[in-house]
Every structure is written in structure tokens, then in C-alpha cells.
Amino acid sequence: MSGLDSAVGRDRSVEDVTLPPAFAEYAREEIEQIPAGTVGKDGVLEASFAGGPSGTRMLRDYSRVPFHHTGPLAHDPCEGMASLCVQTPTGGVAQGDRHRLSVEADDAALASVTGQGATKVHSMHTNFAHLGVDLAASDGSYLEYVPDPTILNRDSRCFQTIDVDVDADSTVIFTDVLVPDGLSEHEPFSFDRFHSRVTAECDGRRLLTDTVVLDPDELDPRTPGVFGELGVVGTLYVLSPGDNAEALSDTVHERLESTRSATEREESNDGPRGEILAGPSTLPEDAGIAVRVLGERSTDVTSTLGDVWDALRRQLVDAPAPDLRKF
């Protein structure tokens, strides 16, 4: 057995994941403390929802340290929507951590999943961290996953995968916000490497592949065409093959324009909103849209995505977005 095979053989949590070459090299590195993907470092949370006459219920749930969850809750403005809050008692993600979140919605379920706070990826000296998300919606279901931002600290190595399987009559909405300047006073984009891979399929047909590779030692992310002069990026994805993607895109354009006009007249609690670049793109075969936002601050990006999410919910489920403020 080769060194990589040996490392992955012990690290059961990445056996079904194709690692990029750089992260395959990281996987060879042994951790002096607790081995990668072992007890306490192989977090798993699985949840299955199904619709019914009295609303959406959770059929099955399973969690393994460091994951925990609260719910299902019934506080969402959308009648019959079940909410789940993903929690963890740890202070963030460390080297060798392998986390996987899997959520399924079936039988016309309405389900919304969020988290307790930002995912903080700490500095690393060896190996890497993997954050995996699997989302599936079938039989006329509506599923949304709206986590807080992922924060990359100095010298961190993060591999993120988000895989979506959606039926032609169902909808999946999810967001992904990256904050690359960490929690301490250091130069922005001082992490080692970040690799994100988002895929979506419908009936075995690929709808979307969105890959982001950031390696500051190879290419400064602040170059034009990447981040430019802005420091935070966020994306909202809508996979809804049965809806009109152009209509969804028009809804986003209208909300972005109204939000821009409103922020020119007033300030938020965090002060005046900084520069924002935002716009939607329709996916091939009218399968949905992707909305990308670049901004100076995470609050600006999350606020803009929240406005877009609210507009899309009003169109798709005839209800506003819930207030996700944690404090």
C-alpha cells in the first residue's frame, strides 16, 4: 500500500471524494496529535425530511461529534416549513478535520437548514480540512441551506465540496460566502490553499460545475478577474429545473436595483455599505440561476445575498426569508 493509500485508508471520511493533486499531497502528511478523520475529527450530520398533511417532518437524523443540531423548528414565515440549525461546540475547523453534512427532502417537503455561526478554518501546519455538503430534493420538495460565511485564517488549507441532486419538479437553494482575511491581524489571503467544487445534477444529467481554486503563492487573488480590490465573495445558487430561469434572474435584478437605491439613501447598523458588485447568471437548460456578489466586508455580501434570498423565496414559496440573526 502506498503512502497516500495508507493515509486515505485510515482516513475513511475522504474515501469517496476525489482529491485535487495538491490536497492528495497534503493527505500524505501525518498529524502528530489525533490522526485525520478519526474520532472527534470526522463530524457527520444527516437529516431526512418529508412532507405531509400537517407540514414537513424530519424522518431521520444522525449526528456525530463535533456536530449537533436543534430542530426541526416551526418558526419560519413559510407555513409548513421545517427549520434545522446545525451546531458545533468546537471553536472552528482544524487540520485533519473531515466534516460532512447530508440533507434530503422528499414528498413535497419544505425544509430550511442554517448554522449557529461562521465556520472558522484555523491555521494548519500539516494535512488539510475537508468540508463536505450533500443536498438532495425530490418529489416536489423545496430545500434550502443558508450557512454563515467560511473564514480562512493564515496558513489554512481547506477543501470544500458541495454536491446537489435535484428532481425536475423540486428546488434547492444554497449560499456560499468566503471571507479570506481570517480573525487575527495578518495580511489578507495569507491562507495556504482553498479549493471549492460545487456540482449539481438532475436525473443523472449535470446541471452545474463551479470550481474555485485559490493559491495565493501561485496567483494573487487580488488580481483583476478574481477578487480585484474587493475582499469577500459570496454566491447564491438556485437549482430549480421546473421554473423559468429568466424570471428568477429578473427577480434578482429588480431586488438588486431596489437595494442599491435604498442603500444610497440610508446607512445600516454597520455603517454605510461599501462597494458591491453583484449579478445573476442563468444556468444551462434553464435549470436555475447563480448569483455572485463581491464586496469589501462580509456584512455587505451577506446582506446583499439575504436580500436576493428574500426576493426569490417570495416568488418560489410565497413567503419572506426568516431573520437569521443569531444575537
Residue pairs with C-beta under 8 A, 6 or more apart in sequence:
1 9
3 28
4 24
4 27
4 28
7 27
7 28
7 29
7 30
7 36
8 14
8 15
8 27
10 35
10 36
10 37
10 38
11 27
11 35
11 36
11 37
11 98
12 37
12 42
13 37
13 42
13 98
13 100
13 130
14 27
14 37
14 98
14 130
17 130
17 132
17 161
19 27
19 159
20 159
20 195
20 213
22 193
22 195
22 215
23 128
23 130
23 157
23 159
23 193
23 195
26 126
26 127
26 128
26 157
27 36
27 127
27 128
29 126
29 127
30 126
30 127
31 95
31 96
31 126
31 127
32 126
33 96
34 40
34 41
34 96
35 41
35 96
36 95
36 96
36 97
36 98
36 127
37 96
37 98
39 65
40 65
40 66
41 94
41 96
41 97
41 98
42 64
42 98
42 99
43 64
43 65
43 66
43 67
43 88
43 97
43 98
43 99
43 100
44 62
44 63
44 64
44 67
44 99
44 100
44 102
45 61
45 62
45 63
45 64
45 67
45 69
45 86
45 100
45 101
45 102
46 60
46 61
46 62
46 63
46 102
46 103
47 58
47 60
47 61
47 62
47 69
47 84
47 102
47 103
47 104
47 113
48 58
48 59
48 60
48 61
48 103
48 104
48 105
48 106
49 56
49 57
49 58
49 59
49 72
49 82
49 103
49 104
49 105
49 106
49 109
49 111
49 141
49 143
50 56
50 57
50 59
50 105
50 106
50 107
50 109
51 80
51 106
51 107
51 108
51 109
51 110
51 140
51 141
52 107
55 74
55 79
55 80
55 81
55 82
55 110
56 72
56 80
56 81
56 82
56 105
56 109
56 110
56 111
57 72
57 82
58 71
58 72
58 82
58 84
61 69
63 69
66 88
66 89
66 90
66 99
67 86
67 87
67 88
67 99
67 101
68 86
68 87
68 88
68 89
69 84
69 85
69 86
69 87
70 84
70 85
70 87
71 82
71 83
71 84
71 85
72 82
72 83
72 84
72 111
73 82
73 83
73 84
73 85
74 81
74 82
74 83
75 83
75 322
76 82
76 83
76 112
76 319
76 322
77 319
77 320
77 321
77 322
78 110
78 112
78 313
78 317
78 318
78 319
79 319
80 110
81 110
81 111
81 112
81 317
81 319
82 109
82 110
82 111
82 112
83 111
83 112
83 113
83 114
83 322
84 103
84 111
84 112
84 113
84 114
85 113
85 114
85 115
85 116
86 101
86 113
86 114
86 115
86 116
86 147
87 115
87 116
88 116
91 120
91 122
92 119
92 120
92 121
92 122
93 99
93 119
93 120
93 121
93 122
93 129
93 131
93 158
94 122
94 124
94 129
95 122
95 124
95 125
95 126
95 127
95 128
95 129
95 157
96 127
96 128
96 129
97 129
97 130
98 129
98 130
98 132
99 129
99 130
99 131
99 132
100 132
100 133
100 134
101 113
101 132
101 133
101 134
101 145
102 133
102 134
102 135
103 111
103 113
103 134
103 135
103 136
103 143
103 145
104 135
104 136
104 137
104 138
105 111
105 136
105 137
105 138
105 141
105 142
105 143
105 170
106 137
106 138
106 139
106 141
107 139
107 140
107 141
108 139
108 140
108 141
109 137
109 141
109 142
109 143
110 141
110 142
110 317
111 141
111 142
111 143
111 144
112 143
112 144
112 146
112 322
113 143
113 144
113 145
113 146
113 147
114 145
114 146
114 147
114 148
114 324
115 147
115 148
116 148
116 326
117 148
117 326
118 148
118 149
118 150
118 151
118 179
119 131
119 147
119 148
119 149
119 150
119 151
120 151
120 153
120 183
121 129
121 150
121 151
121 152
121 153
121 156
121 158
121 191
122 153
122 156
123 153
123 154
123 155
123 156
124 155
124 156
124 157
124 192
125 155
127 157
128 157
128 158
128 159
128 193
129 156
129 157
129 158
129 159
130 158
130 159
130 160
130 161
131 150
131 158
131 159
131 160
131 161
132 160
132 161
132 162
132 163
133 145
133 160
133 161
133 162
133 163
133 174
134 163
134 164
134 165
135 143
135 145
135 162
135 163
135 164
135 165
135 166
135 172
135 174
136 143
136 164
136 165
136 166
136 172
137 143
137 165
137 166
137 167
137 170
137 171
137 172
138 165
138 166
138 167
138 170
139 167
139 169
139 170
140 167
140 169
140 170
141 167
141 170
141 171
142 170
142 171
142 316
142 317
143 170
143 171
143 172
143 173
144 172
144 173
144 174
144 309
145 172
145 173
145 174
145 175
146 173
146 174
146 175
146 309
146 324
147 175
147 176
148 177
148 302
149 177
149 178
149 179
149 232
149 234
149 298
149 301
149 302
150 158
150 160
150 176
150 177
150 178
150 179
151 179
151 182
151 183
152 158
152 178
152 179
152 180
152 181
152 182
152 191
152 194
153 182
153 183
153 184
153 191
154 182
154 184
154 186
154 187
154 190
154 191
155 190
155 191
155 192
156 182
156 191
156 192
156 194
157 191
157 192
157 193
157 194
158 191
158 193
158 194
158 195
159 195
160 176
160 194
160 195
160 196
160 197
161 196
161 197
161 198
161 199
162 174
162 176
162 196
162 197
162 198
162 199
163 198
163 199
163 200
164 172
164 174
164 198
164 199
164 200
164 201
164 208
164 237
164 239
165 200
165 201
165 202
166 172
166 200
166 201
166 202
166 207
166 239
166 240
166 241
167 202
167 203
167 241
168 202
168 203
168 241
168 242
169 241
169 242
170 240
170 242
171 238
171 239
171 240
171 242
171 243
171 316
172 200
172 237
172 238
172 239
172 240
173 236
173 237
173 238
173 239
173 309
173 312
173 316
174 236
174 237
175 234
175 235
175 236
175 237
175 305
175 309
176 196
176 198
176 234
176 235
176 237
177 232
177 233
177 234
177 235
177 298
177 301
177 302
177 305
178 194
178 196
178 212
178 232
178 233
178 234
179 231
179 232
179 298
180 188
180 189
180 191
180 194
180 214
180 221
180 227
180 231
180 232
181 188
181 189
181 231
182 188
182 190
182 191
188 222
188 231
189 214
189 216
189 220
189 221
189 222
189 227
190 216
191 214
191 216
192 217
193 214
193 215
194 212
194 213
194 214
195 211
195 212
195 213
195 214
196 210
196 211
196 212
196 213
197 209
197 210
197 211
198 208
198 209
198 210
198 211
198 237
199 206
199 208
199 209
199 210
200 206
200 207
200 208
200 237
200 239
200 287
201 207
202 239
202 241
202 287
205 285
207 239
207 241
207 283
207 284
207 285
207 287
207 288
208 237
208 239
208 283
208 287
208 288
208 290
210 235
210 237
210 290
214 221
214 226
219 226
220 226
221 227
222 228
222 229
227 233
227 294
228 294
230 275
230 277
230 294
230 295
230 296
231 295
231 296
231 297
232 294
232 295
232 296
232 297
232 298
232 300
232 301
233 292
233 293
233 294
233 301
234 292
234 293
234 295
234 301
234 302
234 304
234 305
235 290
235 291
235 292
235 293
236 290
236 291
236 293
236 305
236 308
236 309
236 312
237 288
237 289
237 290
237 291
238 248
238 288
238 289
238 290
238 291
238 312
239 283
239 287
239 288
240 248
240 287
240 288
240 316
241 285
241 286
241 287
241 288
243 288
243 316
244 286
245 282
245 283
245 286
245 287
245 288
245 289
246 282
246 286
247 315
248 280
248 282
248 288
248 289
248 312
248 315
249 280
249 281
249 282
249 289
251 311
251 312
251 315
252 280
252 289
252 291
252 308
252 311
252 312
253 279
253 280
254 311
255 307
255 308
255 310
255 311
256 278
256 279
256 304
256 307
256 308
259 304
259 307
260 276
263 272
263 273
267 273
268 299
268 303
270 297
270 299
273 300
273 303
274 295
274 296
274 297
274 300
275 295
275 296
276 293
276 294
276 295
276 300
276 301
276 304
277 293
277 294
277 295
278 291
278 292
278 293
278 294
278 304
278 308
279 291
279 292
280 289
280 290
280 291
281 289
281 290
281 291
281 292
282 288
282 289
283 289
283 290
291 305
291 308
293 301
293 304
293 305
294 301
295 301
295 304
306 321
306 324
309 321
310 320
310 321
313 319
313 320
313 321
314 320
